[in-house]
Amino acid sequence: MDLRTGFPRSMKVTLEGYVHLARMIDKCRAVLAGTEGEYIYPCPMDERLMEFAGITAEQFTAAVKTHPTDEGVAAWFTHAARPHEPAELEEWNQNLLARGPSSPESAAKFKKYRDAIDPSRTDLTAWSDLQDLEEGRVVPRREPVPQHQ
């Protein structure tokens, strides 16, 4: 996985029921190979997934070193992760994908990144959509949310 010349998978790719897991594997592999480029592992989104699963970055990195395939890492992750009911996992997935800036500083950074990519995309509010847009994936336009007066 050379993230200097390509992109990790989208956060939206689901592996063993978890969004972001495939992307986290890609970034971890790139860090281990020294080919992460500007990508960060573990980033705040990685840390959210690991916290939800009840594992550490050290444990996850060791699993990626041990298991050369996505299937192997995913099987380890499923076994090591704190169990969650399907509805709880789905809610967590949707919340992660919908997550937007959480502070004025984060909102300013989000706007700066978005405007550098496509300032017309004021419909974007989630980091997952901004990542996909930045990495050349199609992000459908959303209807603006009406503002209450």
URRAWO-V527524 format. One record per residue. N is the residue number from 1. RES is the residue in one letter. PHI is phi as a letter, one per 20 degrees, with the letter a starting at -180 (* if undefined). OMEGA is omega in whole degrees, 0 to 359 (none if undefined). Layout:
BEGIN
n={N	N}
res={RES	RES}
phi={PHI	PHI}
omega={OMEGA	OMEGA}
END
This chain:
BEGIN
n={1	2	3	4	5	6	7	8	9	10	11	12	13	14	15	16	17	18	19	20	21	22	23	24	25	26	27	28	29	30	31	32	33	34	35	36	37	38	39	40	41	42	43	44	45	46	47	48	49	50	51	52	53	54	55	56	57	58	59	60	61	62	63	64	65	66	67	68	69	70	71	72	73	74	75	76	77	78	79	80	81	82	83	84	85	86	87	88	89	90	91	92	93	94	95	96	97	98	99	100	101	102	103	104	105	106	107	108	109	110	111	112	113	114	115	116	117	118	119	120	121	122	123	124	125	126	127	128	129	130	131	132	133	134	135	136	137	138	139	140	141	142	143	144	145	146	147	148	149}
res={M	D	L	R	T	G	F	P	R	S	M	K	V	T	L	E	G	Y	V	H	L	A	R	M	I	D	K	C	R	A	V	L	A	G	T	E	G	E	Y	I	Y	P	C	P	M	D	E	R	L	M	E	F	A	G	I	T	A	E	Q	F	T	A	A	V	K	T	H	P	T	D	E	G	V	A	A	W	F	T	H	A	A	R	P	H	E	P	A	E	L	E	E	W	N	Q	N	L	L	A	R	G	P	S	S	P	E	S	A	A	K	F	K	K	Y	R	D	A	I	D	P	S	R	T	D	L	T	A	W	S	D	L	Q	D	L	E	E	G	R	V	V	P	R	R	E	P	V	P	Q	H	Q}
phi={*	d	e	e	c	b	d	f	f	f	g	f	f	d	c	l	n	d	f	m	f	f	f	f	f	g	f	f	g	f	f	f	e	m	c	f	l	e	f	d	c	e	e	g	f	g	f	f	f	f	f	f	e	m	c	d	f	f	f	f	f	f	f	f	f	f	d	f	d	g	f	f	f	f	f	f	g	f	f	e	f	f	f	c	f	g	f	f	f	f	f	f	g	f	f	f	f	e	f	d	g	d	b	g	f	f	f	f	f	g	f	f	f	f	f	f	e	a	f	f	e	f	f	f	c	d	g	f	f	f	f	f	f	f	e	n	e	f	c	g	f	d	f	f	f	f	e	f	e}
omega={180	182	172	183	180	183	171	177	179	172	186	177	181	177	182	177	183	168	176	182	180	179	180	176	180	182	179	178	180	178	180	180	183	183	184	181	182	181	182	171	353	177	180	178	176	182	177	179	181	178	179	181	180	177	180	176	179	178	181	179	178	179	179	176	185	186	184	182	174	181	179	179	181	178	177	183	181	180	185	185	172	182	177	174	181	180	179	178	180	178	179	178	182	178	179	181	181	185	177	179	185	179	176	179	179	178	178	178	178	181	180	179	181	183	177	181	182	183	179	185	178	176	182	179	185	177	182	178	179	177	181	179	181	183	172	177	178	177	181	176	179	175	177	178	180	178	178	183	none}
END
